[in-house]
Every structure is written in structure tokens, then in C-alpha cells.
Amino acid sequence: ALERFKFASDRRMQATMMLAIAGVHLRSQDIEGALIFFKKARATFNEIKDSRGESSAYLQIAKLATTIGDIEEALWSTQRATALFRKMKDKSGEAGILLVAADMGFAKSWGNVVQGQQSKAKQEAKDVLRNAELALGLYKSASNKPGQAVALLSIGNAQIILKDAEGALKSASDCLMICEELGLDHTKAGAVLLQAGAQLAAGQVDSATQAGQEARQLFRQTGDALGDEAAANFMKDAKDVENGSLEKENFPGFYLRGTDSFQPMPRELAAKTKREDAPRAAAGGRRAPAVPTSNVLIMSPNSGDISTAFLGFETRQAGVSQTTRIRKVEEKEEPKEADMAIAGPRYRAE
């Protein structure tokens, strides 16, 4: 099909087909192949002055670069995508970039936990909360409720890490309301698990256990084996709190990747959070990867079509150890020269 469009000189359709081919590579866990076609699509959209298509491609590249730990590519792509989204006044797109930053922050926070640097881990969690809250505000301005639900998952998990059980309960409740309204089954499973974690952090063990059981059922119904195992591990934590072997204040929160995928903790992180029985990956019985790593890819249970609206990553990886901050901009702000300077010589203003 791509060859036919090349013959017809339909450059926009060629780029669209490249995005589709990248998605096929992604579902096959061929990250290198996916990146090649995302970059080809990006270049083609740039040549035909299609800012929306180009920004979509940059966003996909930023998400993938984050999962494989290519921080230089991730930062450059987020900066370029941010400039394009601001130019188009695309609030949902800009919110998606903030969620990329939140995912980087979670990874950096967990990396600091593994290294025993608790104060730095807490600071990174604060940055996650800041970026996710900015994303939520942008999604609200764009009336994008699915995006709001996904942002609330990151907000609630960061609040649990920061020991704000009351705030996490509210975030989980707000997320559940949106999921019930729109029928977002997979996001609902995550919201119920988040609610369970917030209840456990608040000392409501019975309610937390009940919610954890419900989350397991929902993850199973949506075919999310990773989420099911994460919920099973949570049930162990709830039992430990009940029998006194774990203080509720020491519940570490969840291993949330890409803002929408709850997963069992990698073994080094599990050990540092007192989960010495390192979890095994549900699909193959293999031990979960250590942190950091650079070549273990975990496919998302919630792969979706490519769009500028960020509703979760297509791939996950434990080995990212970098974060970035993206400042809030006013509604009428246009891309500035500073944005171009930050992005470096590869930045092409359109």
C-alpha cells in the first residue's frame, strides 16, 4: 500500500502509512523498526508542512525514547512536540508531553529508591505530581475527559508516594467517576487499584482488600496480566499491613509505567521496598527485570491508535532514569525563540 501511495506522490498518505507500519512494528515489540518509521513519518510531515502530523510523530518518538532510556532523543522530541502543540494551541497534545515528563519522573524516583536516595526520590515524585497536575489542567481546558482520567492515575500514585492518602483517595474517586461515565474499562481497573492503595495508606485495610480484589477482576476482564499481577502483589501488602508485618506508612505506591500500565515491581526495586519475594512476570514465569535495564521491553495491555491525544504508551520499559520539567504556558502563548535554542541545531521552525 505504501508503494502505491509513493507512486501516486501522495506525501501525506505516505506519512500516515508510515505511522501505521510503525504501529505494526510496535505490536511486534520491534522498537527499533517502529522508531525508524516514526522518524520517516516525522520527516515527511515536516516536508509537507503538516504540523499536526509532525507533532503526532514527535510525540510517539518521545514516548518510545522514554521507554528505551534514550534521554537525548526523548528530551529533544518532547521539546519539539511542545513547540508544535503550542503553535497549534493543541492543549491535549501539550498535556500528553507533560505525561511523558511524568513517566520520566516516576522512573527517576524509583531509580533513586534503588540507590537508597530517598530524599531525591521524594523530590522526583513532587515533579511527577506537578507535571501530571499541569496535564490535568490542560485536559480540562480541552474538555478531554479520557485524558483527565489517565492524568489522575499519575497524580494519585504520586500522592501515595508522597504520603498524601487523602489526596490520592480524591484523585482515584475523580478518575472512577470519569471511567464510569465514559465506559473506560482498562483505566477503571487502574483507578480501582489506585483507590485500594490510597485506602491502605489511610489505614482502611478492609476497604483496601475489597478494592484490590475488584481491581484483579477488572484487570482479568480486560486481559491485562501485568495489572492482575500488580493487584495480586498489592493484596500481599494489604495482608502484611493487617497482620502488622508492614506499616501502612511504608506502603510504597505502585509501579506505574507510561501513566496507564500497573505492573509488578522489578526485583531490585521490590527488594528496596521490602518485597523480597521478587515477582515473576505473569506471561512467561520469568523474574521481573532489575532496575536499571536497557533491553527489556514489556508490551502495553492497552495499545491504541496513533493520535495526538496521549492516552498511554504502547510499550513499557523499566530502565528509564531521567526526568524533565516542562513549564506551564498561557493559553495565548506562541512558540518562542527560547524553545528553539533549547532544542538545539536539529530544531526546524515551521
LOGU-646214 format. One record per residue: residue in one letter; x, y, z of N, C-alpha, C in turn. Coordinates in steps of 0.02 Angstrom, whole numbers, padded with zeros to 5 digits, always signed. Last residue first. Example, Ala and Ser with C-alpha at 12.3 -4.5 7.8 and 13.67 -1.06 7.14 Angstrom:
! LOGU-646214
S+00642-00112+00354+00684-00053+00357+00645+00002+00394
A+00660-00284+00390+00615-00225+00390+00660-00165+00390
This chain:
! LOGU-646214
E+00431+01283+00602+00382+01283+00547+00323+01326+00567
A+00601+01263+00635+00539+01301+00649+00494+01299+00588
R+00686+01128+00685+00666+01162+00622+00600+01198+00635
Y+00823+01078+00780+00756+01109+00781+00744+01144+00714
R+00951+01039+00785+00906+00996+00747+00836+01025+00743
P+01022+01128+00866+01025+01138+00794+00977+01094+00755
G+00909+01149+01010+00972+01140+00976+00968+01144+00901
A+00807+01167+01100+00805+01107+01058+00868+01096+01019
I+00835+01291+01155+00839+01231+01197+00845+01169+01154
A+00808+01374+01046+00876+01370+01072+00886+01308+01114
M+00671+01360+01030+00716+01338+00976+00787+01329+01002
D+00626+01416+01147+00610+01346+01133+00657+01318+01080
A+00667+01546+01134+00699+01505+01185+00686+01431+01172
E+00581+01599+01041+00650+01585+01019+00685+01540+01069
K+00421+01516+01065+00470+01570+01073+00538+01549+01049
P+00254+01486+01013+00322+01462+01021+00372+01520+01022
E+00133+01588+01103+00159+01559+01042+00228+01531+01055
E+00000+01592+01219+00072+01595+01207+00091+01558+01143
K-00128+01594+01264-00114+01630+01202-00040+01629+01183
E-00128+01522+01383-00167+01498+01326-00147+01531+01261
E+00037+01507+01453-00029+01537+01449-00063+01516+01384
V+00117+01358+01508+00114+01417+01465+00043+01444+01465
K+00224+01277+01624+00157+01293+01602+00159+01356+01559
R+00373+01187+01579+00337+01239+01614+00268+01251+01583
I+00427+01032+01612+00402+01073+01557+00356+01125+01588
R+00567+00940+01662+00512+00984+01681+00492+01024+01620
T+00615+00770+01661+00619+00837+01633+00560+00877+01659
T+00722+00632+01704+00659+00669+01708+00669+00737+01675
Q+00781+00463+01699+00789+00534+01685+00722+00568+01691
S+00794+00325+01676+00818+00356+01738+00831+00430+01727
V+00714+00178+01623+00723+00249+01613+00744+00282+01678
G+00691+00036+01626+00758+00064+01634+00767+00138+01621
A+00573-00032+01605+00590-00013+01673+00651+00032+01678
Q+00452+00006+01482+00517-00020+01500+00539+00008+01567
R+00319-00019+01367+00342-00001+01433+00413-00027+01442
T+00221+00044+01229+00270-00002+01258+00293+00024+01325
E+00121+00135+01208+00114+00070+01176+00164+00020+01204
F+00057+00239+01342+00110+00214+01298+00091+00149+01265
G-00088+00346+01344-00049+00289+01368+00003+00266+01318
L-00150+00444+01272-00191+00403+01316-00153+00341+01339
F-00135+00595+01201-00094+00545+01235-00137+00508+01284
A-00184+00643+01044-00208+00637+01113-00170+00580+01147
T-00138+00624+00918-00103+00674+00958-00126+00672+01030
S-00124+00446+00887-00159+00510+00883-00120+00561+00923
I-00137+00278+00844-00093+00336+00849-00134+00400+00842
D-00237+00169+00944-00219+00200+00881-00176+00261+00893
G-00160+00070+01077-00213+00107+01044-00191+00137+00979
S-00142-00056+01201-00117-00023+01140-00175+00012+01105
N-00141-00106+01335-00192-00059+01312-00169-00021+01251
P-00041-00176+01389-00104-00211+01382-00158-00168+01349
S+00118-00152+01310+00060-00125+01345-00001-00170+01337
M+00258-00259+01330+00206-00230+01288+00148-00206+01331
I+00415-00221+01385+00352-00251+01406+00296-00219+01367
L+00584-00256+01360+00525-00220+01337+00462-00257+01358
V+00744-00234+01407+00685-00273+01423+00623-00233+01406
N+00861-00163+01395+00840-00204+01339+00780-00248+01353
S+00913-00098+01501+00908-00060+01439+00882-00102+01382
T+00886-00061+01675+00899-00107+01621+00891-00069+01556
P+00925-00023+01851+00904-00008+01783+00917-00065+01734
V+00814-00147+01897+00817-00076+01880+00887-00053+01895
A+00776-00309+01827+00807-00265+01876+00801-00193+01852
P+00618-00384+01779+00685-00357+01766+00711-00314+01823
A+00545-00530+01856+00538-00462+01831+00608-00431+01826
R+00580-00695+01800+00583-00643+01851+00578-00574+01819
R+00456-00780+01702+00523-00754+01711+00523-00702+01766
G+00332-00828+01667+00363-00856+01726+00433-00832+01738
G+00269-00764+01561+00319-00816+01547+00352-00846+01606
A+00164-00679+01610+00159-00712+01545+00208-00771+01538
A+00194-00624+01734+00138-00670+01728+00141-00710+01664
A+00354-00620+01805+00310-00594+01752+00257-00646+01738
R+00365-00628+01982+00379-00657+01917+00330-00630+01866
P+00434-00525+02111+00379-00552+02072+00403-00582+02006
A+00537-00568+02247+00533-00532+02183+00481-00564+02138
D+00514-00559+02395+00494-00613+02350+00482-00584+02282
E+00539-00440+02457+00596-00482+02443+00579-00540+02397
R+00488-00299+02464+00456-00355+02431+00512-00403+02410
K+00546-00188+02518+00532-00243+02563+00492-00299+02531
T+00591-00101+02426+00527-00084+02457+00501-00142+02499
K+00705-00161+02380+00713-00099+02417+00648-00077+02451
A+00649-00268+02311+00690-00281+02370+00696-00218+02413
A+00585-00201+02207+00545-00240+02254+00584-00252+02318
L+00696-00153+02139+00651-00105+02170+00607-00140+02222
E+00748-00274+02096+00789-00231+02138+00746-00179+02174
R+00639-00331+02019+00662-00362+02081+00704-00317+02125
P+00503-00222+01970+00565-00257+01956+00598-00278+02021
M+00331-00243+02021+00395-00208+02027+00454-00251+02004
P+00201-00269+01902+00240-00292+01960+00307-00258+01961
Q+00108-00122+01844+00149-00182+01833+00182-00204+01898
F-00011-00028+01759+00012-00050+01825+00047-00117+01816
S-00012+00093+01643+00003+00021+01649+00030+00005+01718
D-00023+00229+01621-00085+00189+01620-00074+00115+01630
T+00098+00299+01627+00038+00330+01655-00024+00286+01655
G+00212+00229+01602+00178+00259+01546+00110+00288+01563
R+00189+00127+01744+00230+00147+01687+00186+00176+01633
L+00192+00109+01915+00150+00134+01860+00195+00158+01804
Y+00200+00024+02044+00246+00030+01987+00204+00045+01926
F+00129+00114+02184+00127+00065+02130+00181+00079+02078
G+00173+00130+02360+00139+00150+02299+00147+00097+02245
P+00235+00077+02474+00274+00120+02429+00236+00148+02369
F+00194+00080+02642+00168+00058+02576+00197+00104+02523
N+00231+00132+02762+00285+00106+02719+00259+00077+02653
E+00119+00162+02831+00160+00219+02807+00215+00196+02760
K+00076+00040+02873+00041+00071+02817+00080+00130+02789
E+00203-00080+02902+00169-00019+02923+00136+00014+02863
L+00194-00252+02903+00208-00193+02861+00169-00135+02889
S+00152-00344+02993+00221-00352+02968+00241-00295+02921
G+00020-00340+03034+00069-00300+03070+00141-00306+03046
N-00082-00397+02966-00051-00438+03018+00007-00402+03054
E-00116-00291+02879-00166-00318+02925-00134-00357+02982
V-00002-00276+02804-00023-00221+02847-00072-00246+02900
D-00004-00398+02737+00052-00383+02782+00035-00325+02829
K-00120-00384+02661-00117-00436+02712-00062-00422+02762
A-00077-00282+02577-00135-00271+02621-00136-00322+02678
D+00026-00348+02509+00041-00290+02551-00015-00277+02601
K-00049-00443+02441+00000-00466+02490+00018-00408+02537
M-00120-00359+02357-00157-00397+02407-00111-00425+02460
F-00017-00316+02274-00047-00269+02321-00086-00306+02376
N+00003-00430+02199+00056-00408+02245+00030-00358+02296
A-00117-00426+02128-00103-00482+02172-00049-00465+02222
A-00098-00310+02053-00151-00311+02103-00141-00368+02152
A+00006-00354+01972+00017-00296+02016-00035-00294+02071
E-00061-00455+01903-00007-00473+01949+00009-00416+01997
D-00153-00378+01831-00177-00430+01877-00123-00448+01927
G-00066-00303+01753-00107-00270+01803-00133-00319+01854
L-00016-00406+01673+00029-00367+01715-00009-00332+01771
A-00129-00450+01604-00095-00496+01651-00048-00459+01698
D-00270-00394+01551-00208-00362+01573-00174-00406+01626
G-00398-00422+01503-00341-00459+01477-00274-00431+01496
T-00506-00366+01563-00476-00328+01507-00415-00362+01478
Q-00530-00458+01663-00581-00447+01612-00554-00410+01551
R-00417-00439+01743-00427-00502+01707-00477-00495+01650
F-00443-00312+01793-00384-00323+01751-00391-00388+01711
L-00559-00341+01867-00562-00295+01810-00502-00304+01764
Q-00508-00427+01966-00561-00450+01921-00564-00406+01858
R-00419-00341+02030-00395-00402+01997-00446-00428+01947
A-00507-00244+02082-00459-00225+02030-00433-00286+01994
E-00573-00319+02179-00610-00294+02121-00564-00275+02064
Q-00467-00339+02267-00498-00396+02236-00538-00375+02174
G-00446-00206+02306-00393-00243+02272-00420-00303+02236
A-00564-00178+02374-00550-00143+02311-00495-00178+02271
Q-00546-00263+02485-00604-00271+02441-00591-00238+02373
T-00431-00207+02541-00431-00276+02519-00488-00289+02470
A-00476-00078+02573-00422-00086+02525-00420-00157+02497
S-00572-00106+02670-00593-00075+02607-00540-00084+02554
D-00484-00158+02768-00539-00198+02741-00563-00171+02674
V-00395-00049+02795-00371-00113+02768-00427-00153+02736
Q-00366+00099+02798-00430+00066+02788-00419-00002+02755
G-00251+00175+02808-00265+00128+02862-00331+00093+02856
A-00215+00250+02702-00255+00284+02753-00273+00238+02810
A-00153+00158+02623-00111+00211+02652-00147+00249+02706
L-00269+00089+02585-00219+00056+02627-00175+00107+02661
Q-00329+00186+02505-00363+00162+02565-00315+00128+02612
A-00235+00196+02403-00248+00255+02445-00283+00234+02509
G-00246+00067+02349-00183+00090+02378-00193+00149+02424
A-00379+00070+02303-00359+00022+02353-00295+00043+02388
Q-00367+00170+02205-00410+00181+02263-00392+00134+02320
L-00286+00100+02116-00261+00161+02147-00302+00178+02210
L-00376+00002+02078-00315-00017+02113-00284+00043+02148
V-00469+00084+02014-00490+00045+02073-00429+00022+02113
A-00391+00134+01910-00419+00180+01960-00440+00143+02023
G-00364+00020+01835-00309+00056+01868-00334+00102+01922
A-00495-00006+01793-00458-00056+01831-00401-00024+01869
K-00521+00109+01718-00558+00097+01779-00522+00046+01823
T-00442+00089+01607-00423+00143+01653-00459+00134+01720
H-00519-00015+01551-00450-00026+01572-00427+00027+01621
D-00648+00045+01530-00640-00014+01571-00568-00023+01596
L-00732+00176+01520-00660+00164+01509-00639+00106+01553
G-00862+00234+01512-00851+00163+01499-00778+00145+01484
L-00887+00363+01548-00867+00351+01479-00857+00277+01462
E-00927+00356+01683-00966+00396+01636-00952+00376+01564
E-00828+00279+01741-00897+00255+01742-00939+00291+01689
C-00718+00365+01721-00719+00298+01691-00789+00269+01688
I-00755+00475+01800-00746+00483+01728-00751+00415+01693
M-00755+00413+01927-00816+00447+01901-00812+00454+01826
L-00622+00372+01941-00676+00323+01935-00740+00353+01907
C-00558+00496+01956-00543+00454+01898-00599+00403+01887
D-00610+00537+02078-00623+00578+02018-00611+00537+01955
S-00557+00435+02160-00629+00444+02154-00647+00484+02091
A-00419+00458+02147-00447+00394+02125-00523+00400+02114
S-00413+00586+02204-00392+00576+02134-00422+00511+02107
K-00455+00558+02336-00494+00603+02293-00477+00593+02219
L-00351+00473+02377-00420+00449+02377-00464+00492+02332
A-00243+00561+02370-00245+00503+02325-00315+00475+02321
G-00272+00650+02474-00271+00674+02405-00276+00618+02355
E-00261+00560+02582-00324+00594+02569-00327+00620+02497
A-00126+00521+02577-00179+00471+02566-00246+00505+02548
D+00014+00567+02542-00048+00607+02544-00106+00560+02528
K+00141+00513+02527+00104+00502+02590+00044+00547+02598
L+00201+00513+02406+00214+00571+02449+00174+00570+02514
I+00145+00401+02351+00217+00401+02364+00236+00457+02413
I+00015+00450+02336+00028+00394+02381+00102+00392+02400
Q+00038+00549+02239+00013+00569+02306+00024+00513+02357
A+00074+00472+02130+00123+00517+02160+00102+00539+02230
N-00050+00410+02108+00007+00369+02128+00062+00413+02159
G-00130+00522+02073-00145+00482+02132-00086+00441+02155
I-00066+00566+01954-00074+00611+02012-00084+00570+02076
S-00079+00455+01871-00012+00478+01891-00016+00523+01953
L-00220+00453+01862-00183+00395+01886-00114+00414+01910
L-00252+00576+01806-00268+00565+01876-00234+00503+01904
A-00220+00557+01672-00179+00601+01712-00190+00590+01787
V-00327+00474+01634-00260+00448+01633-00213+00491+01676
A-00435+00564+01648-00434+00502+01686-00363+00474+01690
Q-00403+00664+01555-00406+00680+01626-00401+00618+01669
G-00418+00592+01436-00352+00615+01456-00350+00633+01529
P-00558+00575+01437-00513+00516+01441-00443+00536+01461
K-00598+00715+01430-00608+00675+01490-00566+00611+01493
N-00559+00859+01375-00537+00791+01357-00541+00748+01420
S-00575+00996+01371-00634+00953+01381-00619+00881+01361
A-00465+01074+01374-00482+01046+01308-00544+01002+01312
S-00456+01100+01508-00467+01157+01462-00489+01133+01393
K-00426+00971+01551-00490+01002+01570-00506+01060+01524
Y-00298+00957+01499-00351+00913+01475-00420+00941+01493
L-00234+01055+01577-00239+01063+01504-00294+01019+01475
G-00245+00997+01705-00274+01062+01691-00283+01075+01616
L-00171+00879+01686-00243+00876+01703-00277+00942+01687
A-00044+00933+01666-00076+00896+01613-00152+00892+01624
L-00021+00985+01794-00023+01030+01736-00059+00997+01677
E-00020+00863+01863-00072+00912+01878-00078+00964+01822
A+00095+00806+01809+00030+00773+01798-00027+00821+01813
N+00194+00895+01854+00182+00887+01782+00114+00856+01768
R+00181+00879+01996+00175+00945+01964+00157+00937+01890
L+00205+00743+02014+00140+00772+02033+00129+00838+01998
V+00338+00737+01971+00287+00698+01937+00218+00729+01951
D+00397+00817+02069+00398+00840+01999+00346+00802+01958
K+00377+00734+02179+00345+00800+02178+00343+00828+02107
A+00458+00629+02141+00386+00617+02146+00348+00683+02147
E+00582+00692+02154+00559+00672+02088+00484+00659+02087
Q+00584+00705+02293+00583+00765+02252+00559+00749+02181
K+00590+00570+02332+00532+00610+02351+00527+00673+02307
A+00715+00537+02283+00657+00501+02258+00593+00541+02272
K+00796+00617+02362+00792+00631+02291+00731+00597+02260
S+00774+00553+02485+00756+00624+02477+00750+00643+02404
Q+00824+00423+02463+00753+00434+02474+00732+00507+02464
Q+00928+00336+02391+00925+00409+02396+00852+00431+02403
G+00952+00204+02360+00948+00223+02431+00945+00298+02442
Q+00944+00160+02233+01009+00185+02255+01009+00209+02327
V+00808+00133+02225+00855+00078+02220+00924+00098+02246
V+00762+00266+02231+00745+00219+02285+00794+00161+02285
N+00808+00315+02110+00837+00341+02172+00821+00297+02232
G+00725+00243+02025+00797+00233+02021+00832+00259+02083
W+00603+00299+02059+00616+00229+02077+00691+00213+02074
S+00624+00428+02004+00609+00419+02075+00624+00348+02098
K+00640+00400+01869+00696+00429+01907+00686+00420+01982
A+00511+00353+01841+00569+00309+01831+00630+00335+01871
F+00435+00468+01867+00425+00407+01906+00486+00361+01902
G+00488+00553+01768+00497+00568+01838+00486+00508+01882
M+00446+00495+01649+00518+00501+01662+00530+00512+01736
D+00309+00516+01669+00335+00448+01666+00411+00447+01678
A+00304+00655+01662+00285+00621+01724+00312+00550+01725
A+00339+00676+01529+00383+00700+01581+00368+00667+01648
V+00225+00622+01471+00290+00592+01456+00340+00612+01511
L+00136+00715+01519+00132+00648+01546+00194+00607+01528
L+00172+00824+01442+00181+00828+01515+00177+00759+01547
I+00130+00778+01319+00201+00787+01330+00216+00791+01405
G-00009+00783+01338+00024+00719+01327+00099+00723+01339
A-00029+00920+01344-00039+00880+01405-00006+00812+01398
E-00010+00951+01211+00039+00976+01260+00033+00938+01326
G-00124+00887+01158-00057+00867+01138-00004+00889+01188
S-00225+00961+01218-00219+00889+01232-00150+00863+01214
K-00204+01088+01164-00193+01078+01235-00187+01003+01253
D-00143+01162+01036-00169+01095+01049-00154+01077+01121
K-00100+01275+00970-00145+01282+01027-00180+01216+01042
M-00002+01264+00878-00070+01246+00855-00122+01256+00910
K+00104+01301+00959+00090+01339+00898+00020+01327+00873
R+00101+01199+01052+00085+01267+01072+00068+01310+01012
F+00138+01092+00971+00072+01091+01003+00052+01161+01026
L+00269+01133+00937+00218+01125+00885+00148+01126+00915
A+00333+01134+01062+00331+01195+01022+00276+01191+00969
T+00318+00998+01098+00287+01051+01138+00281+01115+01099
A+00396+00934+01002+00324+00923+01003+00288+00978+01042
R+00521+00981+01042+00496+00996+00975+00421+00988+00973
Q+00530+00928+01172+00535+01000+01161+00506+01020+01093
T+00519+00792+01147+00468+00825+01188+00470+00900+01178
S+00633+00772+01068+00567+00760+01039+00512+00793+01080
W+00735+00801+01161+00729+00840+01100+00659+00832+01070
L+00709+00703+01259+00705+00774+01276+00696+00816+01214
A+00726+00583+01185+00663+00597+01219+00656+00671+01234
E+00859+00591+01142+00805+00590+01093+00738+00609+01125
E+00920+00589+01269+00933+00644+01223+00877+00648+01171
I+00877+00466+01324+00853+00529+01353+00865+00588+01306
D+00828+00323+01296+00866+00369+01254+00845+00440+01273
G+00757+00225+01365+00809+00261+01400+00852+00306+01357
I+00649+00166+01311+00713+00132+01300+00771+00171+01330
T+00542+00249+01345+00541+00179+01366+00608+00145+01358
T+00578+00371+01284+00574+00366+01357+00577+00294+01379
A+00563+00339+01151+00630+00355+01176+00632+00351+01252
L+00423+00325+01146+00467+00267+01136+00537+00279+01164
K+00384+00458+01171+00360+00404+01214+00406+00343+01208
A+00446+00525+01065+00462+00543+01134+00442+00487+01182
I+00381+00468+00956+00453+00458+00964+00474+00472+01036
Q+00252+00517+00976+00264+00445+00978+00338+00429+00988
L+00278+00654+00961+00252+00628+01025+00264+00553+01031
Y+00318+00662+00828+00366+00680+00881+00343+00651+00948
A+00196+00628+00766+00254+00584+00759+00306+00598+00813
S+00119+00738+00804+00099+00671+00823+00157+00622+00820
S+00189+00840+00739+00187+00839+00812+00166+00771+00839
E+00163+00805+00606+00232+00805+00631+00233+00802+00707
G+00025+00821+00596+00054+00756+00586+00124+00751+00615
R+00020+00959+00622-00016+00912+00664+00013+00842+00658
S+00097+01017+00520+00118+01023+00589+00084+00973+00635
D+00147+00990+00373+00090+00964+00411+00110+00963+00485
K+00240+01022+00272+00216+01074+00317+00152+01053+00354
I+00301+00922+00205+00238+00947+00176+00204+00999+00221
E+00412+00898+00286+00422+00920+00217+00359+00950+00186
N+00354+00850+00403+00389+00913+00404+00397+00942+00334
F+00304+00727+00360+00257+00778+00382+00290+00847+00383
T+00430+00666+00338+00383+00678+00282+00333+00731+00300
A+00485+00659+00466+00520+00697+00413+00473+00714+00356
R+00390+00577+00529+00404+00644+00554+00436+00687+00500
A+00405+00459+00456+00341+00495+00454+00351+00567+00477
K+00534+00425+00495+00519+00437+00424+00455+00477+00417
K+00512+00406+00631+00556+00461+00609+00546+00477+00535
F+00428+00295+00629+00403+00357+00659+00446+00416+00636
F+00515+00203+00569+00457+00227+00531+00425+00288+00562
I+00612+00190+00671+00632+00207+00602+00573+00236+00564
L+00536+00147+00780+00568+00213+00781+00588+00236+00711
A+00502+00018+00738+00450+00068+00749+00479+00138+00748
G+00626-00045+00736+00588-00037+00674+00535+00016+00680
E+00654-00040+00874+00699-00007+00826+00663+00005+00760
I+00552-00118+00928+00555-00046+00944+00599-00009+00894
D+00456-00236+00904+00515-00214+00865+00521-00139+00873
Q+00343-00289+00959+00398-00272+01004+00463-00256+00967
S+00237-00291+00877+00282-00349+00873+00342-00341+00918
R+00183-00169+00896+00146-00226+00923+00186-00290+00920
L+00279-00096+00825+00272-00088+00897+00237-00147+00929
H+00257-00131+00693+00321-00148+00724+00316-00146+00800
V+00130-00070+00683+00138-00143+00674+00203-00167+00706
G+00163+00065+00699+00120+00032+00747+00124-00043+00744
A+00236+00085+00583+00270+00090+00647+00230+00056+00702
I+00130+00077+00492+00182+00025+00491+00222+00026+00556
A+00063+00196+00526+00030+00131+00535+00081+00074+00536
L+00159+00290+00492+00136+00286+00561+00104+00218+00574
M+00162+00266+00354+00222+00254+00394+00205+00248+00468
M+00036+00310+00318+00050+00238+00313+00113+00220+00353
T+00057+00446+00337+00007+00412+00377+00018+00336+00377
A+00151+00470+00237+00170+00479+00307+00121+00443+00354
Q+00072+00444+00124+00134+00405+00137+00153+00409+00211
M-00022+00543+00135-00044+00474+00146+00017+00428+00157
R+00061+00652+00107+00026+00648+00171+00004+00576+00185
R+00105+00624-00024+00153+00626+00031+00118+00620+00099
D+00072+00546-00157+00030+00571-00102+00071+00570-00038
S+00125+00493-00273+00154+00554-00246+00109+00587-00193
A+00092+00371-00320+00043+00424-00331+00066+00491-00305
F+00198+00298-00274+00191+00305-00346+00143+00362-00362
K+00170+00302-00138+00231+00333-00163+00226+00346-00238
F+00053+00227-00137+00049+00299-00120+00112+00336-00142
R+00107+00104-00170+00057+00134-00214+00051+00209-00201
E+00191+00079-00062+00220+00087-00128+00171+00120-00176
L+00097+00061+00040+00142+00118+00043+00173+00132-00025
A+00041-00060+00000+00000+00000+00000+00043+00063+00000
